[in-house]
Amino acid sequence: MSDRKERILEDVRRHHQEVSPEREFVPGTTEIWPSGAVLDETDRAALVEAALDMRIAAGRSARSFESSFARRMGRRKAHLTNSGSSANLLAVSALTSHVLGDRRLRPGDEVITVAAGFPTTVNPILQNGLVPVFVDVDLATCNTTADRVAAAIGPRTRAIIVAHALGNPFPVTEIARLAEEHGLFLIEDNCDAVGSRYDGKLTGSFGAMATVSFYPAHHLTMGEGGCVLTSDLGLARIVESLRDWGRDCWCEPGENDKCLKRFSYQMGTLPAGYDHKYIFSHVGYNLKATDIQAALGLSQLARLDDFIAARKRNWRRLRDSLDGVPGLLLPEATPRSDPSWFGFVLTVDPRAAYSRAELVAFLEARKIGTRRLFAGNLTRHPAYIGRPFRVVGGLENSDVIADHTFWIGVYPALTDEMLDYVSASIKEFAASHG
């Protein structure tokens, strides 16, 4: 690194410290966000360094992040994307590839999922002409169970895609075993659960594929971004093709003949020797991330352990403080799991003396940010009315979530003082309605 460049980066670090001073927490005035990025001077310098090098497309930082993150998650391959939603689209679309032969999913095939989640876990099922099969969840964990999934398997079931809810793992060992026994693909939506474990093993390492988001709310951020993880090299190749316009070539941008056969291919009805860089074997997209995003991701990845520890500590502080508050159903970790929590979920008992709306309004008035548990019940949203889907076993708990559930933050920027103010506010509200 040149002396001039190092001086610039040192100025950037000092600038960050100057514009990001410690601010006093003022209860009722300082906003307590439910989620957010935790950025330091190293992150700012990483972004500027990538900009100084004019790394405006995917390059060395993207490749470095992919290999480092794959190792961290216990998978052989990670492919960066422009968002976690795009990662889900790529993972599901990959299962429809002709390369899979008889294993490929075809229009009308069914995919088991849950209704109480985020829409982009489900949307790729519909976007690929497949049929979602919705199962319910437990209220304490907000996750489905192996029994519910088993009951939903039918003659056209070909895959399962489920998210680890708010960082709390679903029973993935059992559901992965079901998938194997029935010859189904399992995709783990791990966007909220980086660092969570089930049976001692990282979530995101059980399924045929897993997806991650790097949106600012998540455990690591690139601003926007996501990735698809897999240890199946065949699926990895399909994901890469679909992400990169559907092209058959695997050369990185700027590479010209990595396979030493660039002008030796004959595919489709193209003339022999057609340039392999412009042969397309899938109907694909352009869903790549940039090196500037990846540079930030690498900086964040170095602090992942600290982020996970803070999320666990903050969740436990809230859980201990709110234990026994009347009218509230508190969250529970899935048995045999060690969650890397995304949020702290609260369900107001339908029999309580107050409503979710009243509690949320009280908290928001005190500058305590809240969020719904995403869609609550997707089948009740206008986007899905009239769409093909099947429901197995009813969605009673998903309806309770839609009507009575919300969550508050545990992300690393929250201090003990903030968390204690949140819990004190909830207890004050509940006591006033006793």
C-alpha positions in Angstrom: 0.0 0.0 0.0 1.3 3.4 -0.9 2.1 6.0 1.8 -0.4 8.4 0.3 -3.2 5.7 0.3 -2.4 4.8 4.0 -2.6 8.5 4.9 -6.0 8.8 3.3 -7.2 5.7 5.1 -5.9 7.0 8.4 -7.8 10.3 7.8 -10.9 8.2 7.1 -10.5 6.4 10.4 -10.1 9.7 12.3 -13.1 11.1 10.4 -15.2 8.2 11.5 -14.3 8.8 15.2 -15.1 12.5 14.8 -18.6 11.9 13.3 -19.5 8.9 15.4 -19.1 10.1 19.0 -20.6 8.2 22.0 -24.0 9.7 22.6 -25.7 9.8 25.9 -28.9 7.7 26.1 -31.9 9.8 27.1 -34.9 7.5 27.9 -37.9 8.4 25.9 -35.9 10.7 23.6 -33.2 8.5 22.1 -34.6 6.1 19.6 -34.0 2.4 20.3 -34.1 0.7 17.0 -35.1 -3.0 16.7 -32.2 -3.6 14.3 -29.3 -1.9 12.6 -25.8 -2.1 11.3 -22.9 -1.8 13.7 -20.2 0.0 11.8 -16.8 1.2 12.9 -13.7 3.0 11.5 -12.4 -0.3 10.0 -15.6 -0.7 8.0 -15.5 2.9 6.7 -11.8 2.5 5.7 -12.6 -0.8 3.9 -15.2 0.9 1.8 -12.9 3.8 1.0 -10.0 1.5 0.1 -12.1 -0.4 -2.3 -13.3 2.9 -3.9 -9.7 4.2 -4.1 -8.8 1.0 -6.0 -11.9 1.5 -8.3 -13.1 -2.1 -7.5 -16.6 -1.3 -8.8 -17.5 -4.9 -9.9 -17.0 -8.2 -8.2 -13.3 -8.9 -7.8 -10.7 -9.9 -5.3 -12.7 -8.9 -2.2 -15.8 -10.8 -3.5 -13.7 -13.9 -4.0 -12.0 -13.6 -0.6 -15.3 -13.1 1.2 -16.9 -16.1 -0.6 -14.0 -18.4 0.4 -13.7 -17.1 4.0 -17.5 -17.2 4.6 -17.9 -20.7 3.1 -15.2 -21.9 5.5 -16.8 -20.2 8.4 -20.1 -21.7 7.7 -18.8 -25.2 7.0 -19.7 -25.3 3.3 -17.5 -25.8 0.2 -19.0 -22.9 -1.8 -20.5 -19.5 -1.2 -21.8 -17.4 -4.1 -22.3 -13.7 -3.3 -25.5 -12.1 -4.5 -27.0 -8.6 -4.4 -29.5 -9.5 -1.6 -30.7 -12.4 0.6 -34.0 -12.4 -1.4 -32.0 -13.0 -4.6 -30.2 -15.8 -2.8 -33.5 -17.5 -2.2 -34.5 -17.0 -5.8 -31.3 -18.5 -7.0 -31.5 -21.5 -4.6 -35.0 -22.4 -5.6 -34.4 -21.7 -9.3 -31.3 -24.0 -9.2 -33.6 -26.9 -8.3 -35.4 -26.5 -11.6 -32.3 -26.7 -13.7 -32.2 -29.2 -16.6 -28.7 -30.2 -15.3 -30.4 -32.1 -12.5 -32.2 -34.4 -15.0 -35.0 -36.4 -13.3 -34.2 -34.8 -10.0 -35.2 -31.3 -11.2 -38.4 -29.6 -9.9 -41.0 -29.0 -12.5 -44.1 -26.7 -12.6 -46.7 -28.0 -10.3 -44.3 -29.7 -7.9 -44.8 -28.9 -4.3 -42.4 -27.2 -1.8 -43.1 -27.3 2.0 -42.7 -24.1 3.8 -44.3 -22.0 6.6 -46.8 -19.1 6.3 -45.4 -17.2 9.3 -42.3 -15.7 7.7 -40.9 -13.3 5.2 -42.3 -13.4 1.7 -39.1 -13.9 -0.2 -38.7 -17.3 1.3 -41.9 -18.2 -0.4 -42.0 -16.0 -3.5 -39.4 -18.0 -5.5 -41.6 -21.1 -5.2 -44.4 -19.3 -7.0 -42.0 -17.5 -9.4 -40.8 -20.9 -10.6 -44.3 -22.3 -11.1 -44.1 -24.5 -8.0 -46.8 -24.9 -5.3 -46.1 -23.9 -1.7 -47.5 -26.2 0.9 -47.9 -24.2 4.2 -47.6 -25.7 7.7 -48.0 -24.0 11.0 -45.5 -23.1 13.7 -45.2 -23.3 17.5 -45.8 -20.1 19.3 -42.9 -20.4 21.8 -40.2 -21.0 19.1 -42.0 -19.5 16.0 -40.7 -22.5 14.1 -42.4 -25.5 12.5 -41.8 -29.1 13.7 -40.8 -32.3 12.0 -44.2 -33.8 12.6 -45.9 -31.0 10.8 -43.5 -31.3 7.8 -43.9 -35.0 7.7 -47.7 -34.7 7.6 -47.4 -32.3 4.6 -45.3 -34.6 2.4 -47.4 -35.7 -0.6 -46.9 -37.4 -4.0 -45.7 -34.2 -5.6 -43.6 -32.9 -2.8 -40.0 -32.3 -4.0 -38.4 -29.8 -1.6 -38.6 -28.0 1.7 -37.5 -24.4 2.3 -37.9 -23.0 5.8 -36.3 -20.0 7.7 -34.7 -20.3 11.1 -37.1 -17.8 12.8 -35.5 -14.7 14.2 -32.2 -16.7 14.7 -34.0 -19.6 16.5 -33.2 -22.8 14.7 -36.0 -25.0 13.5 -35.5 -28.7 14.3 -33.2 -29.0 11.3 -31.6 -32.4 12.1 -35.0 -34.1 12.1 -36.2 -32.2 9.0 -33.0 -32.9 7.1 -33.5 -36.6 7.9 -37.0 -36.4 6.6 -35.8 -34.8 3.4 -33.2 -37.5 2.9 -35.7 -40.3 3.6 -38.1 -39.0 1.0 -35.6 -37.8 -1.6 -36.4 -34.1 -1.1 -34.1 -31.1 -1.4 -33.8 -29.0 1.8 -33.0 -25.3 1.6 -32.3 -23.5 4.9 -33.1 -19.8 4.8 -30.4 -18.8 7.3 -30.8 -15.0 6.7 -31.6 -14.3 10.4 -29.5 -17.0 12.0 -25.8 -16.7 11.1 -23.9 -18.3 14.0 -26.9 -20.3 15.3 -26.3 -24.0 16.1 -28.5 -27.1 16.3 -27.2 -30.3 17.8 -23.9 -28.4 18.0 -23.7 -27.9 14.2 -24.0 -24.5 12.5 -27.4 -23.8 10.9 -26.9 -23.3 7.2 -24.8 -26.5 7.0 -27.6 -29.1 7.0 -29.5 -28.6 3.8 -28.6 -29.0 0.1 -28.3 -25.2 0.1 -28.6 -22.4 2.5 -29.1 -18.6 2.0 -27.9 -15.6 3.9 -28.7 -11.9 3.9 -26.3 -9.0 4.5 -28.9 -6.3 4.7 -28.1 -3.8 7.5 -30.5 -5.5 9.9 -28.7 -8.8 9.8 -25.7 -10.2 11.7 -23.2 -9.0 9.1 -23.9 -6.3 6.6 -22.7 -5.2 3.2 -25.4 -2.6 2.9 -27.2 -4.8 0.5 -26.1 -8.3 -0.3 -26.6 -12.0 0.3 -25.2 -15.4 -0.6 -26.0 -19.0 -1.4 -24.1 -21.7 0.4 -23.7 -25.3 -0.6 -21.3 -28.2 -0.5 -22.8 -29.8 -3.7 -20.4 -28.6 -6.5 -23.1 -29.4 -9.1 -25.6 -27.1 -7.4 -22.9 -24.5 -6.9 -22.2 -24.5 -10.6 -25.9 -24.1 -11.4 -26.3 -21.2 -8.9 -23.2 -19.4 -10.4 -24.7 -19.8 -13.9 -28.1 -18.5 -12.9 -26.5 -15.6 -11.0 -24.2 -14.6 -13.9 -26.8 -14.1 -16.7 -27.2 -17.9 -17.2 -23.9 -18.2 -19.0 -22.1 -21.5 -19.3 -18.6 -20.1 -18.8 -17.1 -20.0 -15.3 -14.3 -17.5 -16.0 -14.3 -14.5 -13.7 -14.7 -11.0 -15.2 -11.4 -10.1 -16.9 -10.5 -13.8 -17.4 -10.5 -15.1 -20.9 -9.7 -18.8 -21.2 -9.4 -20.4 -17.8 -10.5 -23.8 -19.2 -8.2 -23.5 -22.2 -11.1 -24.5 -24.4 -12.8 -21.1 -24.9 -13.1 -21.6 -28.7 -13.5 -25.4 -28.7 -17.1 -25.9 -27.5 -20.1 -26.9 -29.5 -23.4 -26.5 -27.5 -27.0 -26.2 -28.6 -27.3 -25.5 -32.3 -24.5 -22.9 -32.2 -21.6 -23.2 -34.6 -18.6 -25.2 -33.4 -16.1 -23.0 -31.6 -18.6 -20.3 -30.5 -17.0 -18.2 -27.8 -17.8 -19.9 -24.5 -18.0 -16.6 -22.7 -21.2 -16.0 -24.7 -22.8 -19.4 -24.5 -25.9 -19.5 -22.2 -27.1 -22.7 -20.6 -29.7 -21.3 -18.2 -32.4 -18.6 -18.4 -30.6 -16.6 -15.8 -30.2 -13.2 -14.1 -27.6 -10.7 -13.1 -27.6 -10.9 -9.3 -24.0 -10.3 -8.5 -22.6 -8.1 -5.7 -19.8 -5.6 -6.0 -16.3 -5.6 -4.5 -17.1 -2.5 -2.5 -19.9 -4.5 -0.8 -17.6 -7.5 -0.3 -14.9 -5.2 1.2 -17.3 -4.2 3.9 -18.4 -7.8 4.4 -14.8 -8.9 5.0 -14.4 -6.1 7.6 -17.6 -7.2 9.3 -16.7 -10.9 9.2 -13.7 -10.3 11.4 -16.1 -9.2 14.2 -18.8 -11.9 13.8 -18.0 -13.6 17.0 -18.4 -10.4 19.0 -21.7 -9.7 17.2 -23.1 -13.1 18.0 -22.0 -12.9 21.7 -23.7 -9.5 22.0 -27.0 -10.7 20.5 -27.1 -13.7 22.8 -26.3 -11.5 25.9 -28.9 -8.9 25.0 -31.6 -11.6 24.4 -30.9 -13.2 27.7 -31.0 -9.9 29.5 -34.5 -9.2 28.1 -35.7 -12.8 28.8 -34.6 -12.8 32.4 -36.1 -9.3 33.0 -39.5 -10.0 31.4 -40.0 -13.4 32.9 -43.4 -13.6 34.6 -44.9 -10.4 33.1 -48.6 -10.9 32.9 -50.3 -11.2 29.5 -47.1 -12.0 27.6 -46.0 -15.2 26.0 -42.2 -15.2 26.0 -39.9 -16.8 23.5 -38.1 -20.1 24.0 -35.1 -21.5 22.2 -35.8 -24.6 20.3 -34.7 -27.7 22.3 -31.1 -28.7 21.5 -30.3 -25.3 19.9 -28.0 -22.5 20.6 -29.5 -19.5 18.8 -27.6 -16.5 17.5 -30.7 -14.3 18.0 -32.0 -11.8 15.4 -34.8 -10.3 17.6 -36.8 -10.9 20.8 -40.3 -12.0 19.9 -43.3 -11.2 22.2 -46.8 -12.5 21.8 -49.6 -10.9 23.7 -51.9 -13.5 25.1 -55.3 -13.2 23.3 -56.9 -13.4 26.8 -54.7 -10.5 28.2 -56.2 -7.3 29.6 -54.5 -5.4 26.8 -53.8 -5.9 23.1 -50.7 -6.0 21.0 -51.7 -2.8 19.3 -51.9 -1.0 22.7 -48.6 -2.3 23.9 -46.9 -1.4 20.6 -48.3 2.1 20.6 -47.0 2.6 24.2 -43.5 1.4 23.3 -43.4 3.4 20.0 -44.4 6.5 22.0 -41.4 5.9 24.1 -39.1 5.7 21.1 -38.8 1.9 21.4 -38.9 0.5 17.9 -41.0 -2.6 17.2 -41.5 -4.9 14.2 -44.1 -7.4 13.3 -43.0 -11.0 12.8 -42.8 -10.3 9.1 -45.9 -11.5 7.2 -47.6 -13.1 10.2 -49.6 -15.4 7.9 -48.8 -15.0 4.2 -52.0 -16.6 3.0 -53.9 -13.6 4.4 -52.0 -11.0 2.3 -53.4 -9.7 -1.0 -50.4 -10.9 -3.0 -51.3 -14.5 -2.3 -55.0 -14.5 -2.6 -55.9 -16.6 -5.6 -52.4 -18.1 -5.9 -52.0 -21.9 -5.9 -51.0 -23.3 -2.5 -52.0 -26.0 -0.1 -52.4 -25.9 3.7 -51.8 -28.9 5.9 -53.0 -29.0 9.5 -54.3 -25.5 9.7 -52.6 -22.2 10.4 -54.1 -21.3 13.8 -50.7 -20.3 15.4 -49.8 -18.3 12.3 -53.0 -16.4 12.8 -52.2 -15.7 16.4 -48.8 -14.4 15.2 -50.5 -12.2 12.6 -52.9 -10.7 15.3 -50.9 -10.7 18.5 -47.1 -10.9 17.9 -44.2 -8.4 17.5 -40.5 -8.3 18.2 -38.0 -5.9 19.7 -34.3 -5.6 19.1 -31.2 -7.4 20.5 -28.6 -6.2 18.0 -25.1 -5.3 19.3 -25.5 -1.5 19.4 -28.1 -1.8 22.2 -26.7 -1.1 25.6 -27.7 -2.5 29.0 -29.3 0.8 29.8 -31.4 0.7 26.7 -32.5 -2.9 27.2 -33.4 -2.2 30.9 -35.5 0.8 29.8 -37.3 -1.4 27.3 -38.1 -4.1 29.8 -39.1 -1.5 32.5 -41.4 0.1 30.0 -43.1 -3.2 29.2 -43.5 -4.1 32.8 -44.9 -0.6 33.6 -47.5 -1.0 30.8 -48.5 -4.5 31.9 -48.8 -3.4 35.5 -51.1 -0.5 34.5 -53.4 -3.0 32.9 -53.4 -5.6 35.7 
